[in-house]
Amino acid sequence: MSRIKVTKLGQIIKKSGLKQKAIAQTMGISESSFYNKTSGKTNFTAAESLQLRDILGMSWEEYHDIFFADIVPNMEQEVKK
């Protein structure tokens, strides 16, 4: 996967009210692994990113912006041009 938008992801996690430890446990990964992924040190797998999207209740737009905006343009915005 590409580089994620760490700050935006952190804001969404904070807004969710969930603790990182609880999210990591739900995802089946260690807390340190989750920290490394959310800080951009290691990458989320595609499956993990989708799982995180579901856990945090992210919209598809938020998901795209955090995980893919640097490699895939937002198709809705491209169509509007």
C-alpha positions in Angstrom: 0.0 0.0 0.0 1.0 3.6 -0.3 1.9 6.1 2.3 -1.1 7.0 4.5 -2.2 10.3 5.8 -1.2 9.8 9.4 -2.6 13.0 10.8 -6.0 12.5 9.2 -6.2 8.9 10.4 -5.2 9.9 13.9 -8.1 12.5 13.9 -10.6 9.9 12.8 -9.3 7.4 15.5 -9.6 10.2 18.1 -13.1 11.1 16.9 -14.2 7.5 17.2 -13.5 7.4 20.9 -11.9 4.0 20.6 -8.6 3.2 22.2 -5.8 2.0 19.9 -5.4 -1.1 22.0 -9.1 -2.0 21.5 -8.8 -1.4 17.7 -5.7 -3.5 17.5 -7.3 -6.4 19.4 -10.4 -6.2 17.1 -8.1 -6.3 14.1 -6.1 -9.3 15.6 -2.8 -7.5 15.6 -0.5 -6.3 18.4 -0.8 -2.8 19.8 2.8 -2.1 18.7 2.0 -3.3 15.2 -1.0 -1.1 15.1 1.1 1.9 16.3 3.7 1.2 13.6 1.0 1.1 10.9 -0.9 4.2 12.1 2.4 6.2 12.4 3.4 5.2 8.8 6.4 3.1 9.8 4.9 -0.1 8.3 2.0 -0.5 5.8 -1.5 -1.8 6.4 -2.5 -4.7 4.1 -5.5 -4.0 1.9 -7.6 -6.3 4.2 -6.4 -4.4 7.3 -7.2 -1.0 5.8 -10.8 -2.2 4.9 -11.2 -3.7 8.4 -10.1 -0.4 10.0 -12.5 1.5 7.7 -15.3 -0.7 9.1 -14.2 -0.4 12.7 -13.9 3.4 12.6 -17.0 3.9 10.4 -15.1 5.8 7.8 -16.9 7.0 4.7 -15.5 5.8 1.4 -14.2 9.3 0.8 -12.3 9.4 4.0 -10.9 5.9 3.3 -9.8 7.0 -0.1 -8.3 10.2 1.2 -6.2 8.4 3.9 -5.1 5.4 2.0 -5.1 6.1 -1.7 -5.2 9.8 -2.5 -1.6 10.0 -3.4 -1.8 7.2 -6.0 -5.4 7.2 -7.3 -7.3 10.4 -8.1 -10.8 10.7 -6.6 -12.9 9.6 -9.5 -15.9 11.6 -8.5 -13.9 14.8 -8.6 -12.4 13.8 -11.9 -15.8 13.2 -13.5 -17.0 16.6 -12.3 -14.2 18.4 -14.2 
